[in-house]
Amino acid sequence: MALSKDGGTKIYLLDTNGQNLRQFTTGGSIDTEPAFSPDGKYIYFTSDRGGNPQIYRKPVAGRFR
């Protein structure tokens, strides 16, 4: 899910029971529209971190901050 929190919109993940909110993306960009890859290994999302909205891919495993 994308949430506007602490001055910016970032991608956050929850456990399947709706608990344990974890921030997935960081930085000063606006990150929105998350979608899991079919195998569940990546999240694709839209971000303006390159100056214009583009699609990015980030691995899910071991990437929680």
Residue pairs with C-beta under 8 A, 6 or more apart in sequence:
1 11
1 12
1 13
1 14
1 34
2 9
2 10
2 11
2 12
2 31
2 32
2 33
2 34
2 45
3 9
3 10
3 12
5 12
8 28
8 29
8 30
9 30
9 31
9 32
10 23
10 24
10 25
10 26
10 31
11 23
11 24
11 25
11 31
11 32
11 34
11 43
11 45
12 21
12 22
12 23
12 24
13 21
13 22
13 24
13 60
13 64
14 20
14 21
14 22
22 64
22 65
23 64
23 65
24 34
24 43
24 58
24 63
24 64
24 65
25 31
25 45
25 47
25 58
26 65
27 49
28 49
29 47
29 48
29 49
30 47
30 48
31 45
31 46
31 47
31 49
31 56
32 45
32 46
32 47
33 45
33 46
34 43
34 44
34 45
35 43
35 44
35 45
36 42
36 43
36 44
36 60
37 43
37 44
37 57
40 60
41 59
41 60
41 61
42 57
42 58
42 59
42 60
43 57
43 58
43 60
44 55
44 56
44 57
45 55
45 56
45 58
46 53
46 54
46 55
46 56
47 53
47 54
47 56
48 54
49 56
